[in-house]
Amino acid sequence: MNCMIKKIDEKRHQELLKHKEELENNRPHDIEAMRRWKHSMGKILEELELFKK
Protein backbone atom coordinates (compact mmCIF):
# COMPACT_ATOMS: atom_id res chain seq x y z
CA MET A 1 0.00 0.00 0.00
CA ASN A 2 2.71 2.48 1.00
CA CYS A 3 4.67 1.68 -2.17
CA MET A 4 1.58 2.50 -4.26
CA ILE A 5 1.18 5.91 -2.59
CA LYS A 6 4.87 6.65 -3.19
CA LYS A 7 4.48 5.77 -6.89
CA ILE A 8 1.45 8.10 -7.22
CA ASP A 9 3.37 10.87 -5.43
CA GLU A 10 6.34 10.46 -7.77
CA LYS A 11 4.03 10.60 -10.79
CA ARG A 12 2.36 13.77 -9.47
CA HIS A 13 5.75 15.34 -8.76
CA GLN A 14 6.85 14.70 -12.35
CA GLU A 15 3.58 16.18 -13.68
CA LEU A 16 4.09 19.31 -11.59
CA LEU A 17 7.67 19.74 -12.78
CA LYS A 18 6.58 19.34 -16.40
CA HIS A 19 3.75 21.86 -15.99
CA LYS A 20 6.10 24.32 -14.26
CA GLU A 21 8.55 24.06 -17.15
CA GLU A 22 5.75 24.65 -19.67
CA LEU A 23 4.65 27.77 -17.79
CA GLU A 24 8.22 29.08 -17.61
CA ASN A 25 8.57 28.64 -21.39
CA ASN A 26 5.22 30.29 -22.18
CA ARG A 27 5.18 33.37 -20.01
CA PRO A 28 2.49 35.80 -21.24
CA HIS A 29 2.93 39.52 -21.77
CA ASP A 30 -0.51 41.05 -21.26
CA ILE A 31 -1.60 41.92 -17.73
CA GLU A 32 -4.67 39.67 -17.41
CA ALA A 33 -2.86 36.61 -18.77
CA MET A 34 0.08 37.38 -16.48
CA ARG A 35 -2.21 37.36 -13.44
CA ARG A 36 -3.53 33.91 -14.38
CA TRP A 37 0.01 32.72 -15.11
CA LYS A 38 1.24 33.95 -11.73
CA HIS A 39 -1.67 32.26 -9.94
CA SER A 40 -1.03 28.95 -11.72
CA MET A 41 2.72 29.09 -11.08
CA GLY A 42 2.09 29.90 -7.42
CA LYS A 43 -0.17 26.85 -7.04
CA ILE A 44 2.42 24.58 -8.67
CA LEU A 45 5.28 25.91 -6.54
CA GLU A 46 3.11 25.56 -3.41
CA GLU A 47 2.36 21.91 -4.19
CA LEU A 48 6.00 21.20 -5.11
CA GLU A 49 7.02 22.47 -1.64
CA LEU A 50 5.09 19.52 -0.18
CA PHE A 51 7.46 17.11 -1.93
CA LYS A 52 10.59 18.63 -0.39
CA LYS A 53 11.96 16.58 2.46
N, C-alpha and C positions, 0 to 999 in steps of 0.2 A: 504493500500500500504506500509506504513512504517513498519508495523508489518511483512509483507512478507520479506522485505529487512533484517530486524533484524533476522528472522528465517534462511535465507540463510547465513548471516554472522556467526551465531552461528554454523551452520553446517560446514562451511568452517573452522572455528576456531577449531572445534573438529577434522576435517580431518588433519589439520596442526599439532595438538598436537600428534595425532596417528602416523603420518609420522615421526615426530621428535623422538618419542620414538623408532620407528623401526630403524631409523638411529643410535641412541645411542646404541642400542643393537647389531647392526651389523657393527661395525666399522672395516674397512678393514686394512690390514697391509702392502700391497705393495704401492709404491709411487704413481703410476698412479691412482689406485683406491682411494687412500686417497685424491688426488686432487679433484676428482669428488665428493667424500663424503663431503669434506669441502665446495665445491661450493653449493651442494644441501642443506646442513645444513645452510649455510649462507642465502640462499634464503628463507628458512622456517623461520628462526629467524627474518629476515627482515620483512616478511609479518606478523608474530606474533606481532611485535612491533606496527603495525597499529591497533591492537585490544586493546592495552593498553589504559586505559582512566584515 
